[in-house]
């Protein structure tokens, strides 16, 4: 299975990468980028990946998967993984995960 990023998830990644590069430097940026890419590929390979959690309280059929200090919010539709957001662990998921993020997919 493959994955597709919503425009908001793409913007989330840009922000994460920019912050990491600016705050922690190139080496940490490369490490973190690789970790996120590996997590996205793992979720695409197995959407029910151990460690992922159903979060129907946020949005029907949405799951969260933790990677370092971030969570990938995704669902499976049309035989692919749709990634709606990639959020820091301190963010208010209830306010930031909605159907709106998935509409562009």
Residue pairs with C-beta under 8 A, 6 or more apart in sequence:
1 44
1 45
1 47
1 76
1 79
1 80
1 81
2 44
2 80
2 81
3 40
3 41
3 43
3 44
3 74
3 80
3 81
3 82
3 83
4 80
4 81
4 82
4 83
4 105
5 13
5 83
6 82
6 83
6 84
6 85
6 101
6 102
6 104
6 105
7 104
8 84
8 85
8 101
8 104
9 73
9 83
9 84
9 85
9 86
9 101
12 85
12 86
12 87
13 36
13 86
16 32
16 36
16 70
16 86
16 88
17 29
17 32
17 33
20 28
20 29
20 32
20 33
21 29
24 32
32 68
35 67
35 68
36 67
36 68
36 70
36 72
36 86
38 67
39 65
39 67
39 72
40 72
40 83
42 49
42 65
43 49
43 52
43 65
43 72
43 74
43 81
43 83
44 80
44 81
47 63
47 74
47 76
47 81
48 63
49 65
51 65
51 66
52 63
52 64
52 65
53 63
53 64
53 65
54 61
54 62
54 63
55 62
55 63
55 64
55 73
55 93
55 97
56 62
57 94
58 64
58 73
58 93
58 94
58 97
58 98
59 75
59 84
59 97
59 98
59 99
59 102
61 75
61 76
61 77
62 73
62 74
62 75
62 84
62 97
63 73
63 74
63 75
64 71
64 72
64 73
64 74
64 93
65 71
65 72
65 74
66 72
66 89
69 88
69 89
70 86
70 87
70 88
70 89
71 86
71 87
71 89
71 93
72 83
72 85
72 86
73 83
73 84
73 85
73 86
73 87
73 93
73 97
73 101
74 81
74 82
74 83
74 84
75 81
75 82
75 84
75 102
76 82
77 105
82 102
82 105
84 97
84 101
84 102
84 105
85 96
85 97
85 101
87 93
87 96
87 97
